[in-house]
Every structure is written in C-alpha cells, then in structure tokens.
Amino acid sequence: MKKNNGSKLVEVYETEEDANGIDVSDLISGYEPVRNKFTTPFVYEVQGYLHATNTPGQRKSIKSLFSYIDEHLLEGDFIEIYSCWDGHEEKEKDDSKDVVINLSTLQYGNHIRLEDLNHLCETFFLNDKQYVLVKK
C-alpha cells in the first residue's frame, strides 16, 4: 500500500497477474432480470477475468473463483454461475452451453475427468450466455 497525496492508501501490485482475482458483490437493481436464470433466490455478481484468454491473470481469476467455491460449498450443496454481456441480462441463455462441474468427483461436463482443482483452472472459462452448475 502506498499513500496517494498523503491522505488515501492506494493498492499497488508488482505484476498484472497480482492484480487479478474476483470481486463478489450484491446484485444491483439494473441486473435484476438475470435472476430468472437461477433456481435459488441468492444471486450475486462476480467480477473477474473469467473469459477465454489463457493468460496467467485469467487462470488466477478462475482459480480464485473455484478456490472460493470449494472452500465455502458444503458437501451435497451446489452453486450456480451464469455469464452474459452487460445489458444482455434479459436475453435467453444458450442451453447448449450448460455444463455441470462436480468438485467431489472432479468431473467437468460429461467427458472431462479432472486431475485436481488446478486442472479445472487451466481448462475452464466462461462463455456468453453460459450456465454452470457446480456441485460438491
């Protein structure tokens, strides 16, 4: 942390990768239409570098997301993820992109058996209008 003009602290990172991760916040009113993509009333916004680029920053954001989920999800529970472009919350999701990830069995979709959580972080990215069910 460094002082900015002597009054505020500004977080400074040594590398671009260090600055990556995720932010979880309450859903703001403009995004309410996205609620119909979920089966539970608990909907939050997650921001991060989660799309397909396969850079160290993207992999760190994905790892942050799944580490958070793995740490907080109880055995037998699930969490839902939905991705869409800003302003497209009312558009229909693309059912062909739906995928299930089971953290207990390390199964990603129907065809990928993962070695560990790191393997998932190297493989996973979010597509537009994609629904992901993560189970434990």
C-alpha positions in Angstrom: 0.0 0.0 0.0 1.2 3.5 -0.8 -0.1 6.8 0.2 -1.7 8.9 -2.5 -1.3 12.7 -1.9 -0.7 11.8 1.8 -4.3 11.0 2.5 -5.6 7.8 0.8 -4.0 4.4 0.5 -3.7 3.0 -3.0 -3.1 -0.6 -3.5 -0.1 -1.2 -5.8 0.7 -4.5 -7.4 4.1 -5.7 -8.7 2.6 -7.5 -11.7 -0.6 -7.5 -13.7 -1.2 -11.1 -12.5 -1.1 -10.0 -8.9 -4.0 -7.6 -9.5 -6.3 -10.4 -10.8 -8.8 -12.2 -8.8 -12.5 -12.0 -8.2 -14.9 -9.5 -6.6 -18.3 -10.7 -5.3 -21.0 -8.1 -4.6 -24.7 -7.8 -4.2 -26.7 -7.7 -7.4 -27.6 -4.1 -8.3 -31.1 -3.2 -9.4 -30.2 -2.9 -13.2 -29.2 -6.5 -13.3 -32.4 -8.0 -11.7 -33.6 -9.6 -14.9 -30.8 -12.2 -14.6 -32.5 -13.7 -11.6 -34.6 -16.0 -13.8 -31.5 -17.9 -14.9 -31.1 -19.3 -11.4 -33.0 -21.8 -9.3 -32.3 -20.1 -5.9 -33.1 -16.6 -4.7 -29.4 -16.0 -3.7 -27.9 -14.1 -6.7 -24.7 -12.1 -6.5 -22.5 -10.5 -9.1 -19.0 -11.9 -9.6 -16.5 -9.8 -11.5 -13.1 -11.1 -12.7 -11.1 -12.1 -15.7 -13.1 -15.2 -16.4 -13.4 -15.4 -20.2 -11.1 -17.4 -22.5 -7.6 -15.9 -22.9 -5.4 -18.5 -21.2 -3.2 -15.9 -19.6 -1.8 -16.0 -16.1 -4.3 -13.3 -15.0 -7.2 -15.3 -16.3 -6.1 -18.5 -14.7 -5.6 -16.7 -11.4 -9.2 -15.3 -11.6 -10.6 -18.8 -12.4 -8.5 -20.3 -9.5 -9.8 -17.6 -7.1 -13.4 -18.4 -8.1 -13.1 -22.1 -7.7 -11.0 -22.0 -4.6 -13.7 -19.7 -3.1 -16.4 -22.1 -4.1 -14.5 -25.2 -2.9 -13.8 -23.6 0.5 -17.4 -22.4 1.1 -19.6 -25.1 -0.6 -20.7 -27.8 1.8 -20.8 -31.5 0.7 -24.1 -32.1 -1.2 -24.7 -28.4 -2.0 -24.4 -26.5 -5.3 -23.8 -23.1 -6.7 -24.9 -21.7 -10.0 -22.9 -19.4 -12.3 -24.3 -17.6 -15.3 -22.4 -15.4 -17.7 -23.7 -12.8 -20.1 -22.6 -9.5 -21.5 -23.6 -6.3 -19.7 -27.0 -5.2 -20.9 -27.9 -8.8 -22.0 -29.4 -10.0 -18.7 -32.9 -10.4 -20.2 -31.7 -12.4 -23.2 -32.3 -16.2 -23.2 -29.4 -18.4 -22.0 -27.9 -20.8 -24.5 -28.8 -24.3 -23.2 -26.2 -25.9 -25.4 -23.5 -24.3 -23.3 -24.9 -25.6 -19.9 -22.3 -27.6 -18.0 -22.1 -29.4 -14.6 -18.8 -29.4 -12.6 -18.6 -31.8 -9.7 -15.8 -30.8 -7.3 -16.1 -34.1 -5.3 -15.7 -36.4 -8.3 -13.6 -33.9 -10.3 -15.9 -34.4 -13.3 -16.2 -31.4 -15.7 -19.2 -31.9 -18.0 -19.8 -35.4 -19.5 -16.4 -36.0 -20.9 -13.6 -34.4 -18.9 -12.2 -36.1 -15.8 -10.0 -33.6 -13.9 -6.8 -34.4 -12.1 -7.3 -31.7 -9.4 -8.6 -28.2 -8.9 -5.6 -26.7 -10.8 -6.5 -28.8 -13.8 -10.0 -27.2 -13.7 -8.5 -23.8 -13.5 -6.4 -24.5 -16.6 -9.4 -25.8 -18.5 -12.4 -23.7 -17.5 -13.6 -20.4 -18.9 -17.0 -18.7 -19.2 -18.8 -18.2 -22.4 -21.5 -15.6 -23.1 -25.0 -16.9 -22.1 -23.5 -19.9 -20.3 -25.0 -21.6 -17.2 -22.7 -23.6 -15.0 -23.8 -25.8 -12.1 -21.0 -26.5 -9.6 -21.7 -29.4 -7.1 -19.8 -30.8 -4.2 
